[in-house]
Amino acid sequence: MRKTFVAVLTVLAAGTASLAGSTPAAAYDYPYCLQNRQVGIPGECYYQTYEQCMASASGRSATCAINPRVAFGPLQQRRAPRVYNPR
């Protein structure tokens, strides 16, 4: 009985692994975000064009804005200023 149970679990695990695929989904920052009181800022950033975003905003008391992650890019680390040290 235990061997049968282990065999069933093995088959189920193999089936779910194949359904999940071999590569994870790539993260993508879309350029436009829908914003309103319910979703806040930056909002729902799922739109490739401004027109798509505005069509979704229609009738929802919402507006569209540029995704700040796309507009400003990744934050860069600042280096400390060099101090002149004469010796």
TORMIMAR-796362 format. One record per residue (C-alpha): residue number from 1; y, z negated, x negated; residue in one letter. Coordinates in nm, 3 decimals. Layout:
# TORMIMAR-796362
seq py pz px type
NUM Y Z X a;
...
//
This chain:
# TORMIMAR-796362
seq py pz px type
1 0.000 0.000 0.000 m;
2 0.240 -0.090 -0.280 r;
3 0.171 0.238 -0.461 k;
4 0.249 0.432 -0.144 t;
5 0.577 0.244 -0.100 f;
6 0.679 0.311 -0.461 v;
7 0.587 0.681 -0.421 a;
8 0.801 0.710 -0.107 v;
9 1.097 0.543 -0.279 l;
10 1.061 0.778 -0.575 t;
11 1.063 1.085 -0.350 v;
12 1.366 0.956 -0.158 l;
13 1.555 0.880 -0.478 a;
14 1.483 1.228 -0.615 a;
15 1.598 1.386 -0.287 g;
16 1.928 1.200 -0.279 t;
17 1.992 1.280 -0.646 a;
18 1.950 1.651 -0.579 s;
19 2.179 1.633 -0.274 l;
20 2.451 1.468 -0.479 a;
21 2.462 1.758 -0.722 g;
22 2.464 1.753 -1.097 s;
23 2.841 1.740 -1.153 t;
24 3.099 1.514 -0.990 p;
25 3.387 1.664 -0.796 a;
26 3.689 1.732 -1.011 a;
27 4.007 1.547 -0.923 a;
28 4.292 1.777 -0.829 y;
29 4.654 1.692 -0.762 d;
30 4.793 1.913 -0.488 y;
31 5.164 1.993 -0.517 p;
32 5.278 1.879 -0.169 y;
33 5.246 1.547 0.011 c;
34 5.290 1.467 0.379 l;
35 5.496 1.150 0.426 q;
36 5.569 0.931 0.728 n;
37 5.570 0.562 0.818 r;
38 5.192 0.543 0.856 q;
39 5.094 0.702 0.523 v;
40 5.390 0.589 0.312 g;
41 5.482 0.733 -0.027 i;
42 5.356 0.947 -0.196 p;
43 5.159 1.011 0.124 g;
44 4.873 1.250 0.196 e;
45 4.874 1.488 -0.101 c;
46 4.627 1.748 0.026 y;
47 4.843 2.061 0.057 y;
48 4.858 2.364 -0.170 q;
49 5.168 2.513 -0.010 t;
50 5.480 2.375 0.154 y;
51 5.399 2.576 0.467 e;
52 5.057 2.411 0.500 q;
53 5.216 2.070 0.470 c;
54 5.489 2.145 0.725 m;
55 5.233 2.283 0.971 a;
56 5.044 1.954 0.946 s;
57 5.366 1.754 0.977 a;
58 5.467 1.936 1.296 s;
59 5.471 1.694 1.589 g;
60 5.387 1.390 1.374 r;
61 5.739 1.269 1.283 s;
62 5.654 1.349 0.924 a;
63 5.804 1.542 0.636 t;
64 5.678 1.702 0.317 c;
65 5.773 1.632 -0.042 a;
66 5.663 1.733 -0.387 i;
67 5.375 1.527 -0.522 n;
68 5.528 1.301 -0.791 p;
69 5.213 1.327 -1.002 r;
70 5.260 1.702 -1.017 v;
71 5.637 1.694 -1.057 a;
72 5.648 1.443 -1.341 f;
73 5.306 1.490 -1.496 g;
74 5.115 1.218 -1.675 p;
75 5.322 0.937 -1.817 l;
76 5.356 0.951 -2.191 q;
77 5.353 0.643 -2.405 q;
78 5.679 0.567 -2.578 r;
79 5.670 0.495 -2.944 r;
80 5.873 0.214 -3.088 a;
81 6.179 0.339 -3.277 p;
82 6.150 0.349 -3.650 r;
83 6.340 0.083 -3.835 v;
84 6.493 0.175 -4.165 y;
85 6.367 -0.066 -4.426 n;
86 6.523 -0.004 -4.767 p;
87 6.341 -0.172 -5.054 r;
//
